[in-house]
């Protein structure tokens, strides 16, 4: 696989140099087709390697689980059941509460800023309206 990747890397650079120096005019379509074919082959090789890796790890995990079960059987150990986390109510002690995630903290800060912003906006609009009415009362247009 490493030889294939190395060949692809070096081969593409050599082809680029040959194309610049050689000056063949009609070979662009052939070059594109060759590059596309090489890319498909590379993607296929990557996919196959990934499948082999996953299969290898699956087999290793099966062997480990078999070995674990043999040890459990030998020493009469019961397999631990995976515990489903149930949502817990907030504890009375604030030191024992669940920590907030950064997303939750950001959402709270945004909501707080939004509240302050809306308060400021409302205050500004009321002041502008008051000034507007005062100016209209003082001005007489003829």
Residue pairs with C-beta under 8 A, 6 or more apart in sequence:
1 45
1 49
4 42
4 45
5 42
8 38
8 42
11 38
12 35
12 38
15 31
19 27
19 31
69 79
71 77
72 78
72 79
88 98
90 97
90 98
91 97
100 108
